[in-house]
Amino acid sequence: MIKIRGTLINGELRIRRLASLVRLTPFDASTPEGFVNERYRRATLTTVTSVISKGIGILTAFITVPLTLTYLGTERYGLWMTISSVIVMLGFADFGLGDGLK
């Protein structure tokens, strides 16, 4: 039982350390400890903003798909999605022309 409690305490310390890294003001990078903390702060902020960005994208899809579906109807929505998918697929498949033109 002591190990479980020790694990909880270590987990709480990790959460507190991560919470201290999420701040907008940078650490003093002139010292080795400040440099390490600044690297961790930047990595933490990048991770947090990436998760927020993904969440906004998913939320936008959950809102726009039903609105577009009711506006266009099922057949037009299917056609629109098919055309959009083909255009996106052609954008990814440049058939080697991008590297060949360099």
N, C-alpha and C positions, 0 to 999 in steps of 0.2 A: 504494500500500500504506500510505502514511502516513495517508491519509484514513480508511481502514478502521480502522487502529489508533486514530486520533483519535476516531473514532465510538465505538469500544469504550470508550475512556477516558471520554468524555462520558456514555455509557450507564451506566457504573459509578458515575460521580458522581451521576447522577440517582437511581439505586437507593439509594445511600448517603443522599442527601438525603431521599428518601421514607421510608427506614428511620428516620432521625432524627426524622421528624415523627410516627411511630406511637408515641406515648407517652401515658400517662394524665395526667401533670402538665402544666398549661397553661404556655404561654410568658408572659413579662412583657409585657403589652399596653400598658404606659405608653410604650414607645418605638415609633417607626414600624416598625422591623425586627421587633420582637417582635409587634406587631399583625399584620403580614403573615404571620409564621410561625404565629401562633395560628389565623388563617383557614385556612391550608394544613393545619394539624394537624387542625382540625375537619372539613374536607372529606375528608381522607385517612381519618380514623376513620369517618366516615359511609360512605365507599365500602367500606372493609374490612368493617364490620358488615353492610352490605347484601349483599355477596358471601357472607359466612358465612350470613346468613339464607336466601338463595336456595339455597345448598348444603344446608342442613338441610331445607328444604322438599322438594327433589328427593330427598334421601336418605330422608325419611319416606315419600314416595310409592312409592319403589322397595321399601320394606319392607312397607308396609301393603297395597298392591294384591295381591301374591301371597297374603298371609295372608287377606285378605278373600275373594279368589277361591276359595281352597280351602275356606274355612268356609261360604260361601254356595252355591257351585256356579256354573256358567256362566249358567244361566237367571236365577236370583235376583240374581246380581251385575249382569247386564245390566239387569234391572228396577230394581234399586236405583240404578244409575248414571243411568238414564233419568229416574227420579223426581227424583233430586238435581239433575240438569242443568236440568230444567224449573223447579224451585224457584229455583235460582240465576238462571236467565234471567228469571223473573218479578220477582225482586228488582232486577235491573238495569233492566228495562223498566217503569218506573212510569207510563208513558203520559202524562207531563206533569203528573201530579197533585201531585208534590212542589213544582214551581214555581207551580202554580195555587193551591195552598193558602196560599202566603205572602202 
